[in-house]
Amino acid sequence: MEEDRYGLPLSTASAEAAAAYREGMDLLLAFWPGAIDAFERAIMLDPDFALAHAARARIHAIYQQREPALQTIKRARDLATANGTAREQGHIATLALVIEGRGADAMTATLAHLANWPRDAMIMALPLGAFGLLAFSGRADHDAARRDLCDRFAEAYGEDWWFMSNHGWALTEAGEPAKGRAVTEHSFALRRHNAYAVHALLHAMFEDGSLDEADALVEGWIGDYDRTGMLHGHICWHQALGALDRGDAEKALAVYRDALVPTMDAAPPLNTLSDCASLLWRLTAEQQPVPPNAWAETAAYASNRFTSSSLAFVEMHLVMIAAATHDGAALKGRLTAMERRLAEGKLPAGRIVPHMLRALRAFADGNWRGCTRELAPVMGDLARIGGSHAQREVIEDTYILALIRSGALAQARDVLDARLHRRPSARDARWRALTGN
């Protein structure tokens, strides 16, 4: 019987289809271009290959193509029910829960599935990363939970380049950047055409203050990564973040123009939304120039792809857009919806969401004291937003700037010092950028 790269049986009689599926797995797990073609080739070679359909459904979901994702996962489920193994049926059922937006049920199913098939990497991937089931669970301890999950399954994977990419990043986000960086560097050495490892390594460098090394890594590596790669724009966004930490807003703006806007339609929508909105917000908040139509372009992009969401991470960026464009109706509607969801117990991230949304609105209106009043009681809950440390820092920067502009300089400096304790070389440059002197 054919097997995937992790030694798990595949219900296909076609060796060529199995090979195409293995290739697609590697490309998808590495966030490398070509996975769609590989999975579609597997389906063409064996139209009854359930897991190939499931993998294609997953990519539809990543790009927020909901109807194609639902149709394709249904096809996969029907095929697996007729001809698949118990592992394949469980794999597809778990992925279906993710596609249907049933995060808590999907997390329960993932853990149950991995207890029986720990090396089912496509399922192991679901709770991991900044946009995974754990990050978007609303849990305050999701960083530690990802680390613990990887620790638990490390023996099953050994020195697997994909697993080590995730394990290293999980360690970094859970407060162990030195250990995380070492594991991630090992992963990168095993497979350089691995955008996931480069991304994880950039997070480690961001946390330990190696901004020049991070910039050099991107410059030396990005030439091999096509702009259609899922993480191309986001990896460049990390360069922009490093530039802002050094007080170089001009370079950050250049990254926006050269790497983010041109790839808007190539990256997954959640990456595009968060990268563009957060970078524009940072530049605007720091009173740096942005392209004349930048906010309008980002607003138009978001309005076509994000209509409703209970994810705090999504709401944060949508409200940045609405606040920056002074769209009062959108601000009121989003805040009302989130307050209603909170009252109904349907907002996993909890009370931080309406506080954060009101704070962003106050900041855009120049109401510095109002912004700090909203954020002060929930600053300890930032992790519940989801995403990564680097992505959540935009809220910290907003808070710091509001403190500075309301005259609370000592408190603002304390917040910045606490955040940059691992990046002392960036502390003074960041302070100068935020204060303008």
N, C-alpha and C positions, 0 to 999 in steps of 0.2 A: 504494500500500500504506500502511496506517496505521503510525504511528510513535509511540514513546514520547517523553517530553519531551527526551530526549537524542539524538533523531534516529535511533534504532535501529528497524528494521522490526518490526512485530507481526503475527503470523499470525492475523489475524481479519478477516473481511469486514464486521464490524459497527462502524460509526463510533461508535455509542453505547457499545459494549463497550470500545472502545479509549479513549474519553474517560473512562469509569469507571475503567479501569486506570490511566490517567495521574493521575487524581485520587487513587486509592488509593496510588500511588507517592509522591506529594507528601506525603500525610498520614502514611504510614508513615515516610518519611525524616525528617519533622519531629517524629515521635513525637506526633502530634496525633490526637485521637479521630476516628473515622469511617472509618478504613482498611478495617476488616473489612466494613462495609456496602458500600463502594465496590467491593472485589474480589468480593464475593458478587453484587453487581449486574452486574458484568462477566461473571461465570459464568452468571448467569441469562439475560443477553442473548445470550451465545454459549457454550453448554455445552462446546464443543470448544476453547476458548481456553486453551491450555496454560499460558502465563505467568500468567494470572489464578489458575489452580489452584496454581501454584508459590508465588505470593505469599501465597495463603491458607494454604498449608502452612507457610510461614515464620512467620506469626503464631501458628499452632498451636504451633510449636516454641518461640517466645518465651515462650509461656504454659505450656510444659512439658506440652503435650497430645500425648504421644509417638505414640500409636496413630493419632489423626486426622491428625497430621503425616505419618506414614509412608504412610498410605492415600492422602492427598491428593497427596503428591509422586509416588507411583506413578502415579496418574491423570495427573498432569502429564507424567510421562516417557513414558507410553504415547501420549498425544496428540502430544507433540513428535516422537516417533519416527515417527509416521504422517504428520504434516503440518507439522512445525516446520522452521525454518531451522537451520543449523549453530550459529549463535549461541544460539538458544533451547534447543537440545539441550545445549549446553555449560553454559549458565546453570542449567538444571534438574539436570544431573548433578552440578554443583558444589554446589548447594544441598542435594541429596540426601545428599552426604557429610557436610555439617554436621548435618543432621537425624539421620543415623545415628550421630553422635558420633565420626566419624573425622577428628579435627581436623587432624592432620599431612597426611593425604591431601587434605583440603579446602583447606588452605593452598597446597599444590602446584598443585592444580587451579585455584584462584583466580588465581594469578600467571600460569599458562599462558593462562587465559581472557582476562585483562586485557591480555595482550600482543597479542591479536588485536582485542579490543573494549574499549578503555580506558574508554569512556563507558558501560559497563554498570553503572550506579550501584548497582543492587541487589546485584551481586556485589562491587563495590568496597567496599560497606559491611561485608562479612563480616569482614575482618581488623581493622577499625577499632573505636574505642571501648574502654571499660574491660572489656567482656564479650566482645570479639571474638576472632577466631582467634589474633591475635598476643598479646593480653593473657593468654590462657589457654594459651599454648604452653609455659609454663615457662621461657621465655627470660629471662635477666636484663636483656637489652637491648631488650625489646619496646617500650618508650617511644620509643627512638631509631629502631627499625625502623618504627614507625607514621609518625613524622615523615618518614623517608626515603622511605617509600612515597608519602606525600602530596606530597612535593617532586617525586617522579618524575612524577606524573600531574597536577600542577597546571596545566600548559599545556593539557592535554586538556579541562579543565573551565572554565578562565577564572574569571570572577566568578560562579560558580554558588553560590547561597545554601547548598545542602546541603553541597557539597564544602568550602566555606570554613569551615563549622561544624566539620567534622572536621579540616581542616588546622590551624585555629587551636588546637583542643584538643590535637592531637598536638604542636604546638610548645610549648604550655604544659607538658604532661606531660614533654616531653623537656628541660626546663630553660630554655626561652625564654619566660617568661610575658609579658614586655612585647610581644614580637612576636606571640605567640599571642593575647593580648588584643586587639590592634589588628585582626588578621584576623577574630577572632570578632565583634567589634563591627561590622565591615563586613558580615559575614553577617547579623547580627541586624537591621541597618538595612534590608537587602534584603527580609527577611520576618520580621515580629515574631511571627506565629503559628508559631513554630518553637521548640518546647520543647528540641530538641537544642542550639540555639544558646544559649539561656538557661542551660542546664546547663553547656555548655562555658565560657560567660562567668563563671559562678559559680566554676568551677575556677580560672580565671585570677585572679579577685579573691581567692580563698582563698590562692593562691600568693603574690600580691603584697601581701597584708595589708589589702586594701580591704574590711574586714568590714562597715563601715557602708554602703558602696555596695552590697555584695551583699545586705544585708538590705533596703535600699530597692528594689533591683531586683525582688526577690521580691514585696514588698508591692505594688509598683506594677504588676506584670505578672500575678500569679497569678490575679487575678479573671477574666481572659479564658480561663483554662485549666480545663476541666471536671475534676472529681475522677476521672473515668474515664480521663483521660490517663495513658499509661504512666509518665511521669516526675513526675506530680503529687506523690506522696508523697516521692520522692527529692529533688526540688527543695526541698521543705520541710525534708527532712533536712539539707540544706546550711545552712539557717537555724539548725537546732539545733547543728550543728557550730560555726558562728560564735559562737553564744551561749556554748558551752562555752569557746571560745578567749577570750572576754571574762569568763569566770568566772560566767556567768549560767545556772546549772543549772536554775533555775526555768523560764526560757523554753524551754530544751531539753526539759524534761519536758512543757511545754504543747504543744510541737510534736508530741511523741509522741502525746499524748492526742487532739489536734485533727486531725492530718493523717496520721499513720501508721496507727494502729489502725483508723480508719474506712474506710481504703482498702485494707486487707489483701487483699481479694479482687479489687480492681480492677487492681492493679499486677501486673506479671510476678512470678512467685514468687521469682526470684533477687533482685530488688529488695527485695521485702518481707522476705525472710530476712535479707539483709545490713543493710538499714536498721534494722529493729527490733532484731535481736540486737546489732549493734554499738553502737547508741545506749544500749540497756539495759546493756550491758557497761560502757560508759564511765561511765554514771551510777552503777552499782553499784560499780565500781572506785574512783570518787572519793567513795564513801560518801555519795551523794546518794539521797534516797528515790525509789522507783519504785512504780507502782501495784501493789497487792497481788497481782493475778492476771497481771501482765504477762509474767513469765517462763513461767508455765504456758500462757498463750495462745500465746505464740510457739513453745513446744515442741510444742504440739498442731498448730499450723499446719505446722511443719517436718516432723513425723512423717508427715503425710499426703502430702507432696510430695517429700521428699528421703530416699530409702531407701539409695542407694549412690552414690558419686561418687569420681572420682580427681582432681577439681579442688581444689587447695589452698585456693582462695578459699571454696568451699562448706564444706569440712571445718573451716576456721577458725571459721566462724559456727556450725556444728553443735556443735562442741566448746565454744564459749562457752555455748551453751544447756545442754549436758550438765553442764558444770562449775558453772554458776550454780545449776542445780537439783540438784546433787550426785547426778547419775545415774551411779553408778559403773559399772554394766554397760555403758551406752552409751559412756562414756569408754574403758573397756577395749577394747570391740569396735572402736571407730573407730581407736584407736591400733594395735591388732593388725593391722587391715586395711591401714592405711597403711604400717606397717613391712613387711608382706608384699609390698605393691605396690612399695615401694622396692627390696627385695631382688630382685624379679623384673624390675626396670628398667621398670616400668609407671607410674611416678609422675613426670610431666614436671617438676614443680617441685623434685624431688630431696629432699635431706636436710633442708631447712628444715621440711618438713611435720611429721615426728614430733617434732622439737625444739619447734616452735611449739605442737603439741598438748599435749606434756608441760608446757610452760611455762604454758599457760592453766590446766591442771589444778592445777599447783603454786600459781599465784596465787590461785585460788578457795579453796584449802586454807590460805591464809595462809603458805605456804612461800616467802617472798620471795627468799631466797638460792637456793632451787631453781629459781625462775622465772628469775632473772638468769643462773644457770649454764647453763640450757638455751638462752636467747636470745642470750647474748653471742657465741657462735661463728657465728651465722647472721644477725645483724642486717644484714650487708652483702648478704644474699640476699633481702631483703623483696620486691623487685620481682618475683621469680619467683612470688609468690602470685597475681599478676594483680590486676584491679581498678585503681583509681586511687590516686594519692598520698594523697588525702584519706581513702580507705577503708583503706589500709594503715597509716595513722597510729595506728589503735587498738592495733596491736602495739607501736609505739614508746611510746605512752602507758602501756601495761601494763609495759613494760620500765622506763620512768622511774619509775613508781610503786613498782615492786618495788625499784629502787635506793634510792629515798627511804626506804622502810620497812625496808630492811636497813641503813640508816645511811650509804650511799654518796652523800651529798648532792652533793658536788663533781662526781662522775661523772654524776649525774642532771642537774645543771645544764648540764654540757657537752653532753650529748645533746640537751637541749631547745634550747640556744643554737644548735647546729648545724642543727637542724630549722627554727627560726624566724628564721634569718638574713635571710629575706626579709620577715619579719613582726615587726620589732622592737617595734612598738606593742602587739603581743599577748603579747610574751615575759613581761613581769612579771605581767600578769593571769593568764596560763596557769600560771606558777609558783605564784602565790598559790592558784589553784584546786586544783592538784595537791598542794600542801603543807598547805593549810588555814590559811595565815597570810600 
